[in-house]
Amino acid sequence: MSGLTYAGKTFVFRVDNGVTFRNTCTADGTSLRYETLQGPAKGTEETVTLHTAEVAPDLFTLGWVEASGMTITHLMNLNTWTVHAVWTYETGDGRVAELHTGTLEPA
């Protein structure tokens, strides 16, 4: 495996729904600070604890829970600069999940 090649780096994540994030990973790869650059929650920022695994060279699963209770899982591919993401959150009708894809670029 290649190690935590995302650690200490910042990425711009452009999601298929028009939302854009700036994700900055700590040098040890254990936390991430996201900032919403575009979309309904523009300006939102939070630092989250990451749960990660490298599943192949430069292919990582990253998961976290946000203060709102939203859960996020990314399959981040640094070979193709793409992400597949699953978000879950509560609504008035119960918990829902969304599947998204997007692109990454170094920031």
TAPEJO-V810726 format. One line per field, one symbol per residue. ss: DSSP state (~ for helix, > for strand, _ for the rest). psi: psi as a letter, one per 30 degrees, with the letter a starting at -180 (. if undefined). burial: + if it has 16 or more other C-alpha atoms within 10 Angstrom, else -. A space follows every 10 residues. Layout:
ss = ???
psi = ???
burial = ???
//
This chain:
ss = _________> >>>>>____> >>>>>_____ >>>>>>>>__ ____>>>>>_ >>>>>>__>> >>>>>_____ >>>>>>>___ _>>>>>>>>> >__>>>>>>> >>>>>>_
psi = lfaiffkglk kkjjlfgfkk ljkkklffgf lkkkkjfkae gkfkkkklkk jlkjflkgjk kkllkleffk kkkkjjjfef hlkkkkkklk lfgaklkkkl llllkk.
burial = ---+-++--+ +++++---++ ++++++--++ ++++++++-- ------++-+ -+-+---+++ +++++----- ++++++++-- ++++++++-- ---------- ++++---
//
